[in-house]
């Protein structure tokens, strides 16, 4: 919350953008929102006004990450991935995997995190977990049936670097040391959302409004 602003302040979004699912902020301070029907909104004044940069493609967009002011990705319904390299003026849409991986799975990909312009991981319901080493040109399936049970649901990802990261899977905090190939549960720590600022400092949103914090890389 910036100076002079309260948590009760609210800024209206564009018409038709009544269901926003994710928000991200670039290092340069630009805010982005994605949501229903694949709309993408941008704000250059900390949310005071919003510009719709995508009219929507009829698909649910669940998460978005802008690594820089120009490079970012979004993921959503039926496994589609959006990518921009010019600050959102143009978005390239791809579908990493065709059926039958997404049969009956309209929610598709629910969470995404980007380490650099080459490496990212995205995950979702029914064990969906995809990894790219080349900026999204090819996505490797490291989820069901190659590394995750079909019952696994990834609700959030927070990557430290290409090898190390955190995820909330089926309501439990997990961590990886293997670029997402193997995820180990953290004993006694539940949660639906996770965010790490750096290798030492992180937060987990658990049930009943409980927020857990670590300052030693998850040791406590």
Secondary structure, DSSP 8 states (H G I E B T S, - for coil): --TT--TT------TT---EEEEEE-TTS-EEEEEGGG-EEEESSTTSS-EEEE---SS-EEEEEESSSS-EEEEEGGGEEEEESSTTS--EEEESS-TTTTTT-SS-EEEEEESSSS-EEEEESTT-EEEESSTTSS-EE-STTTSS-TT--EEEEEESSSS-EEEEETTEEEEESSTTS--EEEEEEE-SEEEESSSS-EEEE-GGG-EEEESSTT--
